[in-house]
């Protein structure tokens, strides 16, 4: 009787879908460092955390305006019941759904949220289909102080991350609506005009003017269709876009002159001016926040002031903070007029910019101390020592690799993970009631200057012995010093 041969299990190729990326521990730890500082700013302002599901009903996400750019890029999914669902493309639409669904929420409801979102964009270098946003919003208030507070929180966030040179810019969708009247452009074309204006930073004024009129062929040969505006209309739009000043009040005064006889201009200009006055009262001058009439923001739900921010020493990363007022979004769900304003940080962009500027606190491990295994027979001693450190609030890792690996290889392991301190304990140390502490960074710096191996063995750079009963206190002092030195190095690198 012949034996039935079992089929070998088929291997599945390890791979990721296009536009997605894994975040390894060093990357994730850097993100957590950044999140901690941003969260600290937002909570200082009194914002509270919120978490919403990644999946929403498709009609919740699709919006009230068919053809909206963001809703074209929704990832659609379904549940076991066969209902039409989609992955959220931002954190603002789910927030509006929450406010409409939970009527008992105190208003204004002021929340922050950090979470992943998904958009079916064409993947490109540094452009992913899954990315993270960090939002803060005030829902249920019309006050211009709420808008100013979002801008102020943006300034404080950059300061908390060690960024001194930045520019937060703001304008208003209401001003853009006034511009349509001034230029004689029908309101029906407004959404398309704003979409084109939103390309200004990337495409430049000449291409924007072509797209507003006849269209053009881009570098790849694709045809960019024009909106068919008259040259005279585009000239008025250009007049508005190039109305600039480094002083906010000068922009306000010039707007009043430009829109002197245009219906609705007075209220729109007054809102922009009130935000500026609040910012001055809060201590945020023209050097930190400017009025920039060229920003439009691509999402269709903005109804009033709109914001963007760039880092002056890393402008190539584009806008790293943006948002605005969206007074009509909650009404889609509840029928109730609920004013709202907020902004979002593009986490991946900001991280890349921080790395470029040398301001990113990057670690490879959460452990502060590596407990080495000098003698496998003393394993219980090492376990007890590790647990003592953890109970004292010191993050400790006991070496769990091959016990036959010598001390040198264990220290290399700790060095590769950038664990700042290693502990060495053998029979001699136990007999003497001491522990050897090795400052890995100090040892590395000293050993680079020592050429002779015998001298290195005699001096053991960065290594010293401490009484066992004083270990916790000594470690805390050493780790505090290492943390201060690391912070100083980041600051010095950034300044240079």
C-alpha positions as CSV (number, residue, x, y, z in Angstrom):
1,X,0.0,0.0,0.0
2,X,1.5,3.3,-1.1
3,X,1.9,6.1,1.4
4,X,0.1,9.3,0.7
5,X,2.6,12.1,0.5
6,X,1.7,15.1,2.6
7,X,1.9,18.3,0.7
8,X,4.3,20.9,2.1
9,X,2.5,23.9,3.4
10,X,2.8,26.7,0.9
11,X,4.8,29.6,2.0
12,X,3.2,33.0,1.9
13,X,5.4,35.8,0.6
14,X,6.1,38.4,3.3
15,X,5.0,41.7,1.8
16,X,3.1,44.9,2.3
17,X,0.4,46.4,0.1
18,X,1.4,49.5,-1.8
19,X,1.4,52.7,0.1
20,X,1.8,51.1,3.6
21,X,4.9,50.9,5.7
22,X,6.0,49.2,9.0
23,X,7.3,51.3,11.8
24,X,10.2,49.6,13.6
25,X,10.9,50.2,17.3
26,X,13.3,53.1,16.8
27,X,10.8,54.9,14.6
28,X,7.9,54.2,16.9
29,X,9.8,55.4,20.0
30,X,10.6,58.7,18.2
31,X,6.9,59.1,17.4
32,X,6.0,58.5,21.0
33,X,8.5,61.1,22.1
34,X,6.9,63.6,19.8
35,X,3.4,62.6,20.8
36,X,4.2,63.1,24.5
37,X,5.3,66.7,23.9
38,X,2.3,67.5,21.7
39,X,-0.1,65.9,24.1
40,X,1.4,67.9,27.0
41,X,0.7,71.2,25.1
42,X,-2.9,70.2,24.3
43,X,-3.7,69.1,27.8
44,X,-2.2,72.3,29.2
45,X,-4.9,74.1,27.1
46,X,-7.6,71.8,28.6
47,X,-8.2,69.6,25.5
48,X,-9.3,66.0,26.4
49,X,-8.5,62.8,24.5
50,X,-11.0,61.0,22.2
51,X,-10.7,57.7,20.3
52,X,-13.0,56.6,17.4
53,X,-13.0,53.4,15.3
54,X,-11.0,53.2,12.1
55,X,-14.1,52.0,10.3
56,X,-17.2,54.2,9.7
57,X,-20.4,53.7,7.7
58,X,-19.7,54.7,4.2
59,X,-22.5,57.3,4.0
60,X,-20.9,59.0,7.1
61,X,-17.6,59.4,5.2
62,X,-18.9,60.2,1.8
63,X,-20.1,63.7,2.7
64,X,-22.8,65.9,1.4
65,X,-20.9,67.0,-1.7
66,X,-20.4,64.3,-4.3
67,X,-17.0,64.4,-5.9
68,X,-15.2,65.9,-2.9
69,X,-11.5,65.1,-3.3
70,X,-11.0,63.2,0.0
71,X,-14.1,61.0,-0.4
72,X,-12.9,59.8,-3.8
73,X,-10.0,58.2,-2.1
74,X,-11.9,56.2,0.6
75,X,-10.9,52.6,1.2
76,X,-14.2,50.7,1.2
77,X,-14.7,47.6,3.3
78,X,-17.7,45.5,4.5
79,X,-18.6,43.7,7.7
80,X,-20.1,40.2,8.1
81,X,-23.6,41.7,7.8
82,X,-22.7,43.0,4.3
83,X,-23.0,46.7,5.3
84,X,-21.1,49.3,3.3
85,X,-18.2,50.7,5.4
86,X,-15.0,52.7,4.8
87,X,-11.8,53.5,6.5
88,X,-11.7,57.0,7.9
89,X,-9.7,59.5,5.7
90,X,-9.4,62.1,8.5
91,X,-10.3,62.5,12.2
92,X,-12.6,65.4,11.7
93,X,-15.6,63.6,10.1
94,X,-15.7,61.0,12.9
95,X,-15.6,63.8,15.4
96,X,-18.6,65.5,13.8
97,X,-20.4,62.1,14.0
98,X,-19.5,61.7,17.7
99,X,-20.8,65.2,18.5
100,X,-24.1,64.5,16.7
101,X,-24.5,61.1,18.2
102,X,-23.8,61.9,21.8
103,X,-26.0,65.0,22.5
104,X,-25.1,64.9,26.3
105,X,-21.5,66.1,25.6
106,X,-20.7,69.4,27.3
107,X,-20.1,72.2,24.7
108,X,-17.8,73.4,23.7
109,X,-16.4,69.9,23.4
110,X,-12.6,70.4,23.1
111,X,-10.7,67.2,22.2
112,X,-7.5,66.0,20.8
113,X,-6.9,62.7,19.0
114,X,-3.9,60.9,17.5
115,X,-4.7,58.0,15.1
116,X,-4.1,56.5,11.7
117,X,-6.1,57.5,8.6
118,X,-6.3,56.1,5.1
119,X,-6.5,57.7,1.7
120,X,-6.2,56.0,-1.7
121,X,-3.5,58.5,-3.0
122,X,-1.0,57.4,-5.5
123,X,2.0,56.2,-3.4
124,X,5.2,58.2,-3.7
125,X,8.4,58.8,-1.8
126,X,7.3,59.9,1.6
127,X,3.6,59.7,0.6
128,X,1.7,56.8,2.1
129,X,-1.8,55.5,1.9
130,X,-1.9,55.0,5.7
131,X,-0.6,57.8,7.8
132,X,-1.1,59.4,11.3
133,X,-2.8,62.6,12.2
134,X,-2.7,64.5,15.5
135,X,-5.8,66.7,15.8
136,X,-7.2,69.2,18.2
137,X,-10.7,70.8,17.9
138,X,-13.2,73.0,19.7
139,X,-16.8,72.1,18.8
140,X,-19.7,74.2,19.8
141,X,-18.2,77.7,19.9
142,X,-18.4,80.6,17.4
143,X,-15.8,82.7,19.3
144,X,-12.8,83.9,17.3
145,X,-10.8,83.2,20.4
146,X,-11.2,79.5,19.7
147,X,-9.6,80.0,16.3
148,X,-6.8,82.0,17.9
149,X,-6.3,79.3,20.6
150,X,-5.8,76.7,17.9
151,X,-3.1,78.9,16.3
152,X,-1.5,79.6,19.7
153,X,-1.4,75.8,20.5
154,X,0.3,75.3,17.1
155,X,3.0,77.8,18.1
156,X,3.4,76.2,21.5
157,X,3.7,72.7,20.0
158,X,6.6,73.8,17.7
159,X,8.3,75.4,20.7
160,X,7.9,72.2,22.8
161,X,9.6,70.3,20.0
162,X,12.5,72.7,20.0
163,X,11.5,74.5,16.8
164,X,12.1,78.2,16.9
165,X,11.8,79.2,13.3
166,X,8.3,78.5,11.9
167,X,5.5,80.4,10.3
168,X,1.8,79.7,10.9
169,X,-0.3,81.3,8.2
170,X,-4.1,81.9,8.2
171,X,-6.8,83.2,6.0
172,X,-10.5,82.5,5.5
173,X,-12.8,80.7,3.2
174,X,-15.2,83.6,3.7
175,X,-12.6,85.9,2.1
176,X,-12.3,83.5,-0.8
177,X,-16.1,83.7,-1.3
178,X,-15.8,87.5,-1.3
179,X,-13.0,87.1,-3.9
180,X,-15.4,85.2,-6.2
181,X,-17.8,88.1,-6.1
182,X,-15.0,90.6,-6.6
183,X,-13.7,88.6,-9.6
184,X,-17.1,88.0,-11.1
185,X,-16.8,84.2,-10.7
186,X,-20.0,82.2,-10.2
187,X,-20.4,80.4,-6.8
188,X,-20.9,77.1,-8.7
189,X,-17.2,77.3,-9.7
190,X,-16.1,78.2,-6.2
191,X,-15.1,74.7,-5.1
192,X,-13.0,74.1,-8.3
193,X,-11.4,77.5,-8.0
194,X,-10.4,76.8,-4.3
195,X,-9.1,73.4,-5.3
196,X,-6.8,75.0,-7.9
197,X,-5.7,77.8,-5.5
198,X,-4.7,75.1,-3.0
199,X,-2.0,74.0,-5.4
200,X,-0.3,77.4,-5.3
201,X,2.6,76.4,-3.1
202,X,3.4,73.3,-5.1
203,X,2.5,74.3,-8.7
204,X,3.4,78.0,-8.6
205,X,1.4,81.0,-9.7
206,X,1.9,80.6,-13.5
207,X,0.5,77.1,-13.5
208,X,-2.4,78.1,-11.3
209,X,-3.3,80.9,-13.7
210,X,-3.2,78.4,-16.6
211,X,-5.4,76.0,-14.8
212,X,-7.9,78.7,-14.0
213,X,-8.1,79.6,-17.7
214,X,-7.1,77.4,-20.6
215,X,-5.3,74.5,-18.9
216,X,-1.9,73.0,-19.8
217,X,0.1,69.9,-20.2
218,X,2.2,68.9,-17.2
219,X,5.8,67.5,-17.3
220,X,4.5,63.9,-17.9
221,X,2.4,65.0,-20.8
222,X,-1.0,64.7,-19.0
223,X,-3.5,67.4,-19.8
224,X,-4.6,69.6,-16.9
225,X,-8.0,70.9,-17.9
226,X,-8.7,74.6,-17.3
227,X,-11.7,76.1,-15.6
228,X,-12.3,78.6,-18.4
229,X,-12.1,81.8,-16.5
230,X,-11.5,85.1,-18.3
231,X,-8.1,86.8,-18.2
232,X,-9.7,89.8,-16.4
233,X,-11.1,87.5,-13.7
234,X,-7.8,85.8,-13.1
235,X,-6.1,89.2,-12.9
236,X,-8.4,90.1,-10.0
237,X,-7.7,86.8,-8.3
238,X,-3.9,87.4,-8.7
239,X,-4.3,90.9,-7.2
240,X,-5.8,89.2,-4.1
241,X,-3.2,86.5,-3.9
242,X,-0.3,88.9,-4.1
243,X,-1.7,91.2,-1.4
244,X,1.0,90.5,1.2
245,X,2.7,92.0,4.3
246,X,4.7,90.8,7.2
247,X,2.4,92.8,9.4
248,X,-1.1,91.4,10.0
249,X,-2.9,94.7,10.4
250,X,-1.5,95.9,7.1
251,X,-3.0,93.0,5.3
252,X,-6.4,93.7,7.0
253,X,-6.2,97.4,5.9
254,X,-5.3,96.5,2.3
255,X,-8.2,94.0,2.2
256,X,-10.6,96.7,3.2
257,X,-9.3,98.9,0.4
258,X,-9.5,96.1,-2.2
259,X,-13.0,94.9,-1.2
260,X,-14.3,98.3,-0.4
261,X,-17.6,97.9,-2.2
262,X,-18.0,94.1,-2.2
263,X,-21.0,92.6,-0.3
264,X,-20.1,90.5,2.7
265,X,-16.5,91.7,2.8
266,X,-16.8,93.6,6.1
267,X,-17.8,90.6,8.3
268,X,-15.2,88.3,6.7
269,X,-12.4,90.9,7.2
270,X,-13.6,91.6,10.8
271,X,-13.2,87.9,11.7
272,X,-9.6,87.8,10.4
273,X,-8.8,91.0,12.3
274,X,-10.3,89.7,15.6
275,X,-8.2,86.6,15.4
276,X,-5.1,88.8,14.9
277,X,-6.1,91.0,17.9
278,X,-6.5,87.9,20.1
279,X,-3.1,86.6,19.1
280,X,-1.4,89.9,19.9
281,X,-3.1,89.8,23.3
282,X,-1.9,86.3,23.9
283,X,1.7,87.2,22.9
284,X,1.9,85.8,19.4
285,X,3.2,88.5,17.1
286,X,3.6,88.9,13.4
287,X,6.9,87.0,13.5
288,X,5.0,83.8,14.5
289,X,1.6,84.0,12.8
290,X,0.9,85.8,9.5
291,X,-2.2,86.4,7.4
292,X,-1.5,84.7,4.0
293,X,-4.4,85.1,1.5
294,X,-2.9,82.5,-0.8
295,X,-3.8,79.5,1.3
296,X,-7.1,77.7,0.4
297,X,-7.1,74.2,2.0
298,X,-8.3,71.4,-0.2
299,X,-11.1,69.9,1.9
300,X,-14.6,71.1,0.9
301,X,-16.0,71.3,4.5
302,X,-14.1,74.4,5.6
303,X,-16.4,77.4,6.1
304,X,-14.3,80.2,7.7
305,X,-10.8,80.8,8.9
306,X,-8.2,78.3,7.6
307,X,-4.6,77.6,8.8
308,X,-1.3,76.2,7.6
309,X,2.2,76.0,9.1
310,X,5.6,75.5,7.6
311,X,9.1,75.2,9.2
312,X,11.3,78.0,7.9
313,X,14.5,75.8,8.1
314,X,12.7,72.9,6.4
315,X,10.2,74.3,3.9
316,X,10.7,71.3,1.6
317,X,8.4,69.3,3.9
318,X,5.5,71.5,3.1
319,X,2.6,72.1,5.5
320,X,3.1,70.2,8.8
321,X,0.0,71.7,10.6
322,X,-3.3,72.8,9.0
323,X,-7.0,73.1,9.6
324,X,-9.7,75.6,9.9
325,X,-13.3,76.3,10.8
326,X,-16.0,73.8,9.6
327,X,-19.3,75.1,11.0
328,X,-21.5,72.9,8.7
329,X,-20.1,69.5,9.3
330,X,-22.0,68.4,12.3
331,X,-25.3,69.6,10.7
332,X,-25.0,66.8,8.2
333,X,-25.8,64.3,11.0
334,X,-28.0,66.3,13.4
335,X,-29.6,69.1,11.4
336,X,-28.3,71.4,14.1
337,X,-26.0,74.3,13.5
338,X,-22.9,73.5,15.5
339,X,-19.8,75.7,15.0
340,X,-16.4,74.0,15.1
341,X,-12.8,74.8,14.5
342,X,-9.6,72.6,14.6
343,X,-6.3,71.7,13.1
344,X,-4.3,68.6,12.4
345,X,-0.6,67.8,12.5
346,X,0.8,65.7,9.7
347,X,2.8,63.3,12.0
348,X,5.0,61.7,9.3
349,X,5.9,65.0,7.7
350,X,6.7,66.6,11.0
351,X,8.8,63.6,12.1
352,X,10.8,63.7,8.8
353,X,11.3,67.5,9.3
354,X,12.5,67.0,12.9
355,X,14.9,64.3,11.8
356,X,16.2,66.6,9.1
357,X,16.7,69.5,11.6
358,X,18.4,67.2,14.1
359,X,15.7,67.8,16.7
360,X,14.3,64.3,16.9
361,X,14.9,62.3,20.2
362,X,15.7,58.9,18.7
363,X,16.1,55.7,20.8
364,X,16.3,52.0,19.9
365,X,15.2,50.6,23.2
366,X,12.9,51.5,26.1
367,X,15.4,49.9,28.6
368,X,17.6,52.2,30.6
369,X,19.7,49.4,32.1
370,X,21.0,46.0,30.7
371,X,21.6,43.4,33.3
372,X,24.3,41.1,31.8
373,X,24.7,37.4,32.5
374,X,28.3,37.0,33.6
375,X,27.8,33.5,35.1
376,X,24.7,31.4,34.1
377,X,24.9,29.7,37.5
378,X,24.0,33.0,39.1
379,X,20.8,33.4,37.1
380,X,18.6,33.8,40.1
381,X,20.8,36.7,41.3
382,X,20.3,38.5,38.0
383,X,16.6,37.9,38.0
384,X,16.3,39.3,41.5
385,X,18.4,42.3,40.5
386,X,16.3,43.0,37.4
387,X,13.0,42.9,39.3
388,X,14.5,45.2,42.0
389,X,15.3,47.8,39.4
390,X,11.9,47.6,37.8
391,X,10.1,48.0,41.1
392,X,12.2,51.1,41.7
393,X,10.9,52.5,38.5
394,X,14.0,51.9,36.4
395,X,13.4,50.3,33.0
396,X,15.6,47.2,33.0
397,X,16.2,44.4,30.5
398,X,17.9,41.1,31.5
399,X,20.0,39.6,28.8
400,X,17.9,36.7,27.3
401,X,20.2,35.7,24.5
402,X,22.5,32.7,24.3
403,X,23.9,32.3,27.8
404,X,27.2,31.1,26.2
405,X,27.8,34.5,24.7
406,X,30.5,36.3,26.6
407,X,30.3,39.6,28.3
408,X,31.8,41.4,25.3
409,X,29.1,40.3,23.0
410,X,26.4,41.1,25.5
411,X,27.7,44.6,25.8
412,X,27.8,44.9,22.0
413,X,24.1,43.9,22.1
414,X,23.3,46.7,24.6
415,X,25.4,49.1,22.6
416,X,23.5,48.2,19.4
417,X,20.2,49.0,21.1
418,X,21.7,52.2,22.7
419,X,20.9,51.0,26.2
420,X,22.8,53.7,28.2
421,X,23.9,51.6,31.2
422,X,25.0,48.0,31.8
423,X,25.4,46.1,35.1
424,X,28.0,43.5,35.6
425,X,27.8,41.1,38.5
426,X,29.9,37.9,39.2
427,X,31.0,35.8,42.2
428,X,33.7,38.4,43.1
429,X,31.2,41.3,43.1
430,X,28.7,39.3,45.2
431,X,31.4,38.4,47.7
432,X,32.5,42.1,48.0
433,X,28.9,43.3,48.1
434,X,29.3,45.5,45.0
435,X,28.0,45.9,41.4
436,X,29.9,47.1,38.4
437,X,28.1,49.9,36.6
438,X,29.1,50.6,33.0
439,X,28.1,53.9,31.4
440,X,28.0,52.7,27.8
441,X,28.3,56.2,26.2
442,X,31.1,57.3,28.4
443,X,32.9,54.0,27.8
444,X,32.5,54.4,24.0
445,X,33.9,57.9,24.0
446,X,36.9,57.0,26.2
447,X,37.7,53.8,24.3
448,X,37.9,55.7,21.1
449,X,40.8,57.7,22.5
450,X,42.6,54.6,23.9
451,X,44.8,52.7,21.3
452,X,46.5,50.2,23.6
453,X,44.4,47.1,24.6
454,X,46.3,46.7,27.9
455,X,45.5,50.3,28.9
456,X,41.9,49.7,28.0
457,X,41.7,46.6,30.2
458,X,43.3,48.4,33.0
459,X,41.2,51.5,32.9
460,X,37.8,50.0,31.8
461,X,36.5,53.3,30.5
462,X,33.1,54.3,31.7
463,X,33.0,51.5,34.3
464,X,33.0,51.8,38.1
465,X,31.9,49.8,41.1
466,X,29.3,50.8,43.7
467,X,28.1,49.2,46.9
468,X,25.1,47.0,46.3
469,X,22.9,48.9,48.8
470,X,23.6,52.2,47.0
471,X,22.9,50.8,43.5
472,X,19.4,52.3,43.0
473,X,20.5,55.8,44.1
474,X,23.7,55.7,42.0
475,X,21.7,54.5,38.9
476,X,19.1,57.3,39.3
477,X,21.8,60.0,39.5
478,X,23.7,58.5,36.5
479,X,20.5,58.2,34.3
480,X,19.5,61.8,35.2
481,X,23.0,63.0,34.0
482,X,22.7,60.9,30.8
483,X,19.2,62.4,30.1
484,X,20.5,65.9,30.6
485,X,23.5,65.4,28.4
486,X,21.3,63.8,25.7
487,X,18.9,66.8,25.8
488,X,21.9,69.2,25.6
489,X,23.3,67.3,22.6
490,X,20.0,67.6,20.7
491,X,19.8,71.3,21.4
492,X,23.5,71.9,20.4
493,X,23.0,69.9,17.2
494,X,19.9,71.9,16.3
495,X,21.6,75.2,17.0
496,X,24.6,74.3,14.8
